[in-house]
Amino acid sequence: MYFTKSVSLIFIVTVLSSCSITRNVQTAAGQIETGNSICIELNTKVTEPDILDVIKQSIARNGFIIETHAKVPESCELKLTYVAYRKWDVTTFLSQANINLYKNNQLIGSIEYKTPTGLVGAGGINPAKWDSTEEKIAPLMDKLLKM
């Protein structure tokens, strides 16, 4: 009986711990000023269709000018890089994103978004995994760029 309760408890803890979504933001507060240009380095390997638009909309909404480049020139003071991955569970969804903001090539802010691997399909049993890319990333971008 004790063994059964212990196994049940371990199973419940494992399932519940696989439900949480990682959302970490290192804000760039105090290191950037609105009105400045943020140069986005295009990542052609990213197949997530909405991530770039969400990043651009967030930058504009927070009062910055957007520049996009295949390779950001040294003349850009603020550079943003990104990587995003998708997984499939009934449909595709954004499963992981890493966004880094640099000032004069020094990291000043970052975003990490990651769904759990989970026991029940990609992303675990958390239904938030199917939220839109905008719902997932826009609030994190706002925190990153907050003055």
N, C-alpha and C positions, 0 to 999 in steps of 0.2 A: 504494500500500500504506500509506504514511504517512497519507494522507488518510482511508482507511477506518478505520484504528486511531483516529485523532483523532475521527472522527464517532462511532464505537462508544463511545469513552470519554465523550464529551459526553452521549450518550444514556444511558449507565449512570448517570452522575453526576446527570443530570436526574431519572431514574426513582427513584433511591435518595433524593434530597433531597426528593422529593414524598411520601415515606413517613412522615416524622416528624410526630408530633402535638405541638402546642404546649401545655405545661402550666406556667403561671407562677403563683406564689402570692407575694403580699406579705403576710406574716403580721402579725397584730395583736398579737403577743406583747408582754406588759407594758403594754398599753393598755386591757385589758378584764379583768373579774373574773367568774368563774363565779357563778351565782346571779342575775346581772343579767338584765334583759329585753332581748331583741333584737327590734326591731319590723321586720317584713318588709313592704315595700310591694308589694302584689299587682300583678303585671303581667298584665293581662287579654289582652294581645296575644301572649303566649307560648303556642304551641300544643304544645310538648313536654310530654307528659302526666305525666312523673314528676319533673320538676325541682323543683317546689315541695315535694313529699313528701320528696325526698332532702335538700333544704336544711333542712326542719323536723326530720327525724330526726337530722341531723348536729348541729344546734344543741342539741337535747335531749340527745343522747349526750355532748356536751361540757359539760353542766351549766348551760346557760342556759335561761331562760324564753322561750317563744315568744309573740309577739303578731303578729297579721296585721291589716293596715289597707289600705283602698283608697288612702288618703293618710295617711302617717305624721304624727301630730300633733307639734308642736314639743316637747311634754313628753317624748318618747322620746329618751333620751340616745344609744342605739345603734340605728342604722337600717341595714337591709340591702336593697339593690336588686339585681335580676337581669334578665338578658336571655338567652334561649336560642333557638337555631335548629336546625331539622332539615333533613336532606337525604335523598335517596333513592338507594339503590344495592341493588337486589333487595328491600330493605325500608327503612323509615325508620330513622334513627338520629340521636342528638344530634351535631351537627357543630360547634357553637360555643356557648360560654356565657361570659358576663361577670358576675361577682358582685362587688359593692362593699359594703364595710362602713364606715359613718361613725360618728364619735363627735362629738356636738354639731355636726353638719353638716360636719365635717372628715374627709376620706378617711383611714382608718387601715389599711385592708387591702383586698386585691383578689385575684380569681381570674380567670385567662384560660385558657380551654380552646378549642382550635381544631384541627380535622382539616385536613389539606392539601386543596387543590383537586384535585390529582392528574391524571394523564393517563388513568388507567383508572377511570372512574366517579368519583362524588363521594367525597371522602375518600381518594383514592389507593388503593394496593394494601395498605395496612396493615390486617390483619384486626381490630385493636383498635378500629377505627371502629364495629364492631357490638357492642362491649361494652355492657352496660346503663348507663343513666344513673347508677345508684348506683355501679357500678364506676369510672366516670369521675370523678364529682364528689365522692363521699363522702371519699376520701383527701385531696382538695384542700381541702375544707371543714375537715377535721381539722387540716391545716396552718395554715389561716387562723385558726382559733380556738385553736390551741395556746397554752398558757400559758407 
